[in-house]
Amino acid sequence: MIHKTISYQNIKISYTIAGRGKAVMLVHGFAENGTVFDNQVDFLEENYLVIVPDLPDIGKSAMLQKENVQLTDYAAILKAILEEEKIEKFTLIGHSMGGYITLAFAGLHPQILNGFGLLHSSAYADDDEKINTRKKGISFIKENGTTAFLKTSIPNLFYDTQKSEEDIKSLIEKGNNISPELLIQQYNAMISRPNTTSVLKTFTSAILFIIGQHDTAVPFTYSLQQTHLPSLSYVSILRHTAHMGMVEEADLVNKYLGEFLQAV
């Protein structure tokens, strides 16, 4: 694995690159960094060129210096990495908020995608209840800081918290250095994102959906509704997972990713 950086709008963006072959990019979600995909990188690098960016103000990446950051701003960073690596065609997989960024990218640049995948994510905009929940999260972060927020939120992303105790602890520790300002920036970007179901309906290549049966962040029935929208869907259901399938059922996620990447 090689650690690399690019300069984007006068800030440093870091990413890792491993393996060789057809390119696939894995985009982490809210309050995560690229290491959340370590299991997938280990599996995929034997056959693919795997790129994993750290989004702004995560890891060694600097924070975007602008107001009202949108998911399209994050998508533009992915495009800049591709241009740096001279990659003309690739597959994009996003987890949770990374899936929202994936949809934003697919809406802007469908022609350079072999396919894309949503890992515990959704094309629907936030409804009033979800917006209210995110706003409460912002208030909590302002009052209590990053660590307290992660300790209350991360366990809810797992199906079996006892079995996943070490993974939960690790995610909290890795997230301790994330600034409250970034969490708020990401929350606001998610709140303001539009409905992108039109992307699912008009994309002409295959789309992968990996769904956790016990996911409360993106509920199971809610996820299934969108799988009927694309012209070609690959649907994989994780029966013992909430929102963190790449950790809770890593082997199955790897299997589904491998099958999808072979198909596209």
Buried (B, 14 or more C-beta within 10 A) or exposed (E): EEEBBBEBBEBEBBBBBBBEEBBBBBBBBBBBBBBBBBBBBBBBBEBBBBBBBBBBBBBEBBBBEEEEBBBBBBBBBBBBBBEBBEBEEBBBBBBBBBBBBBBBBBBBBBEBBBBBBBBBBBBBBBEEEBBEEBEEBBEBBEEEBBBEBBBEBBBEBBBEBEEBEEBBEBBBEBBEEBBBEBBBBBBBBBBBBBEBBEBBEEBEBBBBBBBBBBBEBBBBEBBEEBBEBBEEBBBBBBEBBBBBBBBBBBEBBBEBBBEBBEEB
